[in-house]
């Protein structure tokens, strides 16, 4: 049984040579081999599709060439072979119209794709995809102006991608990006790439084959990934300006890498709790701080910070521990210049290295500390220019320690 309802309202305006149309389309289908295609061109495009249970497909294409006008689409699918795609093109400056798309799918072979464009003059944008369970995949692609995007998937073979400012060009700049992905359970993967302006990105995955990847280029970057349980991996790569990155992984094959490239007000933090932990954080320029907290089993942590007010801390509560911190500095620091701490507690194959070089004017600090509590300890600290200081405390087993300090 199928209920098909199309409402198409056409509004013809002629003002100073402008000719416009206003479309509305509404499709409701229930049962068996549904399929719906809507193609709209004009002003104030609106489209609703609601499909119930069986072989759902829905495709919406909207083109709006008029300024200060709105484009809106909504698709709701419940069950079986779902697929949905929305493509929207708009020319509204940020102060005028907006462009919105929503897809909700619940159960079975879900897929959803939303594309919004072009490179300029989209106005205020928003996109949302929510998928229930089974073979989920979701993708959103937004290009310039007020971007926000959201994906929420719960269960089974999840995968989610979001674009925004897709590798820029068309005279670059970018817009007010925010992107969120929230996935709960099974073969999760999530990728977010944002290229320019006020970036922010969050990924939250809970359980099973997690992986997360976030790359943000220029802007007031913040990135956060939170994964809880199973084969976690998280990579975050932020390039320039406001950087902050945080990854929190709790249990199983943890790995984390955070690289904040070149310069910005860097800060990076990783907290991994249990199982085959590993972590690497590299920050290149300006007000660096980096911290790692790992608790139990395959631990390893590397931190390398190059220029300016470095500080680093690693705390591992150990089994096959290893921790390395290397900090350089320079660029005329006005305060802290190198400071490092490694604490490894609870015994096993500890090893710790700290290497600090402080360069540039008024760079005097250096300071380093290593504490290891039991098993095959070995510790080394090397500090070159500055007012060096060093503490190593190893509370026994095969302890061995080397310290080298050189002042200018």
Residue pairs with C-beta under 8 A, 6 or more apart in sequence:
1 30
1 31
2 29
2 30
2 31
2 32
2 34
3 28
3 29
3 30
4 27
4 28
4 29
5 26
5 27
5 28
6 25
6 26
6 27
7 24
7 25
7 26
8 23
8 24
8 25
9 22
9 23
9 24
10 21
10 22
10 23
10 42
11 20
11 21
11 22
11 43
11 44
12 19
12 20
12 21
13 19
13 20
18 66
20 42
20 43
20 66
21 41
21 42
21 43
22 42
22 43
22 44
23 40
23 41
23 42
23 44
23 45
23 46
23 47
24 46
24 47
25 38
25 40
25 46
25 47
25 48
26 47
26 48
27 36
27 38
27 48
27 49
27 50
27 51
27 58
28 49
28 50
28 51
29 36
29 49
29 50
29 51
29 52
29 56
30 51
30 52
30 53
31 52
31 53
31 54
32 54
32 55
33 54
33 55
34 51
34 52
34 54
34 55
34 56
34 57
35 55
35 56
35 57
35 58
36 49
36 51
36 57
36 58
36 59
37 58
37 59
37 60
38 47
38 49
38 59
38 60
38 61
38 62
39 60
39 61
40 47
40 60
40 61
40 62
40 63
41 62
41 63
41 64
41 65
42 64
42 66
43 64
43 66
43 69
44 64
44 69
44 70
44 71
45 62
45 63
45 64
45 70
45 71
45 72
45 73
46 70
46 71
46 72
46 73
47 60
47 62
47 72
47 73
47 74
48 73
48 74
48 75
49 58
49 60
49 74
49 75
49 76
49 84
50 75
50 76
51 58
51 75
51 76
51 77
51 78
52 78
52 79
53 78
53 79
53 80
54 79
54 80
54 81
55 80
55 81
56 77
56 79
56 80
56 81
56 82
56 83
56 84
57 81
57 82
57 83
57 84
58 75
58 77
58 83
58 84
58 85
59 84
59 85
59 86
60 73
60 75
60 85
60 86
60 87
61 86
61 87
61 88
62 71
62 73
62 86
62 87
62 88
62 89
62 90
63 88
63 89
64 70
64 71
64 88
64 89
64 90
64 91
64 92
64 97
64 99
65 89
65 91
66 91
66 92
67 91
67 92
67 93
67 96
67 97
67 121
68 92
68 93
68 95
68 96
68 97
68 123
69 90
69 92
69 96
69 97
70 92
70 97
70 98
70 99
70 100
71 88
71 90
71 97
71 98
71 99
71 100
72 99
72 100
72 101
73 86
73 88
73 100
73 101
73 102
74 101
74 102
74 103
75 84
75 86
75 102
75 103
75 104
76 103
76 104
77 84
77 103
77 104
77 105
77 106
77 110
78 105
78 106
78 107
79 106
79 107
79 108
80 107
80 108
80 109
81 108
81 109
82 105
82 107
82 108
82 109
82 110
82 111
82 112
83 109
83 110
83 111
83 112
84 103
84 105
84 111
84 112
84 113
85 112
85 113
85 114
85 115
86 101
86 103
86 113
86 114
86 115
87 114
87 115
87 116
88 99
88 101
88 114
88 115
88 116
88 117
89 116
89 117
89 118
90 97
90 99
90 116
90 121
90 122
90 123
91 118
91 121
91 122
92 98
92 99
92 121
92 122
92 123
93 121
93 123
94 123
94 124
94 145
94 146
94 175
95 123
96 123
97 123
97 124
98 123
98 124
98 125
98 126
98 146
99 116
99 122
99 123
99 124
99 125
99 126
100 125
100 126
100 127
101 114
101 116
101 126
101 127
101 128
102 127
102 128
102 129
103 112
103 114
103 128
103 129
103 130
103 138
104 129
104 130
104 131
105 112
105 129
105 130
105 131
105 132
105 136
106 131
106 132
106 133
107 132
107 133
107 134
108 133
108 134
108 135
109 134
109 135
110 131
110 132
110 134
110 135
110 136
110 137
110 138
111 135
111 136
111 137
111 138
112 129
112 131
112 137
112 138
112 139
113 138
113 139
113 140
113 141
114 127
114 129
114 139
114 140
114 141
115 140
115 141
116 122
116 125
116 127
116 140
116 141
116 142
116 143
117 141
117 142
117 143
118 143
118 170
119 143
119 144
119 169
119 170
120 144
120 145
120 170
121 145
122 142
122 143
122 144
122 145
122 146
123 145
123 146
124 145
124 146
125 142
125 145
125 146
125 147
125 148
126 146
126 148
126 149
127 140
127 142
127 148
127 149
127 150
128 149
128 150
128 151
128 152
129 138
129 140
129 150
129 151
129 152
129 160
130 151
130 152
130 153
131 138
131 151
131 152
131 153
131 154
131 158
132 154
132 155
133 154
133 155
133 156
134 155
134 156
134 157
135 156
135 157
136 153
136 155
136 156
136 157
136 158
136 159
136 160
137 157
137 158
137 159
137 160
138 151
138 153
138 159
138 160
138 161
139 160
139 161
139 162
139 163
140 149
140 151
140 161
140 162
140 163
140 164
140 179
141 162
141 163
141 164
141 166
142 149
142 162
142 163
142 164
142 165
143 163
143 164
143 165
143 166
144 165
144 170
144 173
144 174
144 175
145 175
145 176
146 175
146 176
147 164
147 165
147 175
147 176
147 177
147 178
147 179
147 194
148 176
148 177
148 178
148 179
149 162
149 164
149 178
149 179
149 180
150 179
150 180
150 181
150 182
151 160
151 162
151 180
151 181
151 182
151 183
151 190
152 181
152 182
152 183
153 160
153 181
153 182
153 183
153 184
153 188
154 183
154 184
154 185
155 184
155 185
155 186
156 185
156 186
156 187
157 186
157 187
158 183
158 185
158 186
158 187
158 188
158 189
158 190
159 187
159 188
159 189
159 190
160 181
160 183
160 189
160 190
160 191
161 190
161 191
161 192
162 179
162 181
162 191
162 192
162 193
163 193
164 175
164 177
164 179
164 192
164 193
164 194
164 195
165 174
165 175
165 177
165 194
165 195
165 196
165 197
166 193
166 195
167 193
167 195
168 174
168 195
168 196
168 217
172 196
173 196
173 197
174 194
174 195
174 196
174 197
174 217
174 218
174 219
175 196
175 197
175 198
176 197
176 198
177 194
177 195
177 196
177 197
177 198
177 199
177 200
177 201
177 216
177 219
178 198
178 199
178 200
178 201
179 192
179 194
179 200
179 201
179 202
180 201
180 202
180 203
181 190
181 192
181 202
181 203
181 204
181 205
181 212
182 203
182 204
182 205
183 190
183 203
183 204
183 205
183 206
184 205
184 206
184 207
185 206
185 207
185 208
186 207
186 208
186 209
187 208
187 209
188 205
188 207
188 208
188 209
188 210
188 211
189 209
189 210
189 211
189 212
190 203
190 205
190 211
190 212
190 213
191 212
191 213
191 214
192 201
192 203
192 213
192 214
192 215
193 214
193 215
193 216
194 201
194 215
194 216
194 217
194 219
195 216
195 217
195 218
196 217
196 218
196 219
197 218
197 219
197 220
198 219
198 220
199 216
199 217
199 219
199 220
199 221
199 222
199 223
199 238
200 220
200 221
200 222
200 223
201 214
201 216
201 222
201 223
201 224
202 223
202 224
202 225
202 226
203 212
203 214
203 224
203 225
203 226
203 227
203 234
204 225
204 226
204 227
205 212
205 225
205 226
205 227
205 228
206 227
206 228
206 229
207 228
207 229
207 230
208 229
208 230
208 231
209 230
209 231
210 227
210 229
210 230
210 231
210 232
210 233
210 234
211 231
211 232
211 233
211 234
212 225
212 227
212 233
212 234
212 235
213 234
213 235
213 236
214 223
214 225
214 235
214 236
214 237
214 238
215 236
215 237
215 238
216 223
216 237
216 238
216 239
217 238
217 239
217 240
218 239
218 240
218 241
219 241
219 242
220 241
220 242
221 238
221 239
221 240
221 241
221 242
221 243
221 244
221 245
221 260
221 264
222 242
222 243
222 244
222 245
223 236
223 238
223 244
223 245
223 246
224 245
224 246
224 247
224 248
225 234
225 236
225 246
225 247
225 248
225 249
226 247
226 248
226 249
227 234
227 247
227 248
227 249
227 250
228 249
228 250
228 251
229 250
229 251
229 252
230 251
230 252
230 253
231 252
231 253
232 249
232 251
232 252
232 253
232 254
232 255
232 256
233 253
233 254
233 255
233 256
234 247
234 249
234 255
234 256
234 257
235 256
235 257
235 258
236 245
236 247
236 257
236 258
236 259
237 258
237 259
237 260
237 261
238 245
238 259
238 260
238 261
238 264
239 260
239 261
239 262
239 264
240 261
240 262
240 263
240 264
241 263
241 264
241 265
242 264
242 265
243 260
243 264
243 265
243 266
243 267
243 268
243 283
244 265
244 266
244 267
244 268
245 258
245 260
245 267
245 268
245 269
246 268
246 269
246 270
247 256
247 258
247 269
247 270
247 271
247 272
248 270
248 271
248 272
249 256
249 270
249 271
249 272
249 273
250 272
250 273
250 274
251 273
251 274
251 275
252 274
252 275
252 276
253 275
253 276
254 272
254 274
254 275
254 276
254 277
254 278
254 279
254 294
255 276
255 277
255 278
255 279
256 270
256 272
256 278
256 279
256 280
257 279
257 280
257 281
258 268
258 270
258 280
258 281
258 282
259 280
259 281
259 282
259 283
260 266
260 268
260 282
260 283
260 284
261 284
262 284
262 285
263 284
263 285
263 286
263 307
264 285
264 286
265 286
265 287
266 283
266 284
266 285
266 286
266 287
266 288
266 289
266 290
266 305
267 287
267 288
267 289
267 290
268 281
268 283
268 289
268 290
268 291
269 290
269 291
269 292
270 279
270 281
270 291
270 292
270 293
270 294
270 301
271 292
271 293
271 294
272 279
272 292
272 293
272 294
272 295
273 294
273 295
273 296
274 295
274 296
274 297
275 296
275 297
275 298
276 297
276 298
277 294
277 295
277 296
277 297
277 298
277 299
277 300
277 301
278 298
278 299
278 300
278 301
279 292
279 294
279 300
279 301
279 302
280 301
280 302
280 303
281 290
281 292
281 302
281 303
281 304
282 303
282 304
282 305
283 290
283 304
283 305
283 306
284 305
284 306
284 307
285 306
285 307
285 308
285 331
286 307
286 308
286 309
286 331
287 308
287 309
288 305
288 306
288 307
288 308
288 309
288 310
288 311
288 312
288 327
289 310
289 311
289 312
290 303
290 305
290 311
290 312
290 313
291 312
291 313
291 314
292 301
292 303
292 313
292 314
292 315
292 316
292 323
293 314
293 315
293 316
294 301
294 314
294 315
294 316
294 317
295 316
295 317
296 317
296 318
296 319
296 346
297 319
297 320
298 319
298 320
299 316
299 318
299 319
299 320
299 321
299 322
299 323
299 344
300 320
300 321
300 322
300 323
301 314
301 316
301 322
301 323
301 324
302 323
302 324
302 325
303 312
303 314
303 324
303 325
303 326
303 327
304 325
304 326
304 327
305 312
305 326
305 327
305 328
305 329
306 327
306 328
306 329
307 328
307 329
307 330
307 331
308 329
308 330
308 331
308 333
308 337
309 329
309 333
309 334
309 335
309 336
309 337
310 327
310 328
310 329
310 336
310 337
310 338
310 339
310 356
311 336
311 338
311 339
311 340
312 325
312 327
312 339
312 340
312 341
313 340
313 341
313 342
314 323
314 325
314 341
314 342
314 343
314 352
315 341
315 342
315 343
315 344
316 323
316 342
316 343
316 344
316 345
317 344
317 345
317 346
318 344
318 345
318 346
318 347
318 348
318 350
318 373
318 375
319 346
319 348
319 349
320 348
320 349
321 344
321 348
321 349
321 350
321 351
321 352
322 349
322 350
322 351
322 352
323 342
323 344
323 351
323 352
323 353
324 352
324 353
324 354
325 340
325 342
325 353
325 354
325 355
326 353
326 354
326 355
326 356
327 338
327 340
327 355
327 356
327 357
328 356
328 357
328 358
328 359
329 337
329 338
329 356
329 357
329 358
329 359
329 360
329 363
330 358
330 359
330 360
330 363
331 360
332 360
332 361
332 362
333 358
333 360
333 361
333 362
333 363
334 362
336 365
337 358
337 360
337 363
337 364
337 365
337 366
337 386
338 356
338 357
338 358
338 365
338 366
338 367
338 368
338 383
338 386
339 365
339 366
339 367
339 368
340 354
340 356
340 367
340 368
340 369
341 368
341 369
341 370
342 352
342 354
342 369
342 370
342 371
342 379
343 370
343 371
343 372
344 350
344 352
344 371
344 372
344 373
345 371
345 372
345 373
346 373
346 374
347 373
347 374
347 375
347 397
348 375
348 376
349 375
349 376
350 372
350 374
350 375
350 376
350 377
350 378
350 379
351 376
351 377
351 378
351 379
352 370
352 372
352 378
352 379
352 380
353 379
353 380
353 381
354 368
354 370
354 380
354 381
354 382
354 383
355 381
355 382
355 383
356 366
356 368
356 382
356 383
356 384
356 386
356 388
357 383
357 384
357 385
358 364
358 365
358 366
358 383
358 384
358 385
358 386
359 385
363 385
363 386
364 386
364 387
365 386
365 387
366 383
366 384
366 385
366 386
366 387
366 388
366 389
366 405
367 388
367 389
367 390
368 381
368 383
368 388
368 389
368 390
368 391
369 390
369 391
369 392
370 379
370 381
370 391
370 392
370 393
370 394
370 401
371 392
371 393
371 394
372 379
372 393
372 394
372 395
372 399
373 394
373 395
374 395
374 396
374 397
375 397
375 398
376 397
376 398
377 394
377 396
377 397
377 398
377 399
377 400
378 398
378 399
378 400
378 401
379 392
379 394
379 399
379 400
379 401
379 402
380 401
380 402
380 403
381 390
381 392
381 402
381 403
381 404
381 405
382 403
382 404
382 405
383 390
383 404
383 405
383 406
384 405
384 406
385 406
385 407
385 408
386 407
386 408
387 407
388 405
388 406
388 407
390 403
390 405
392 401
392 403
394 401
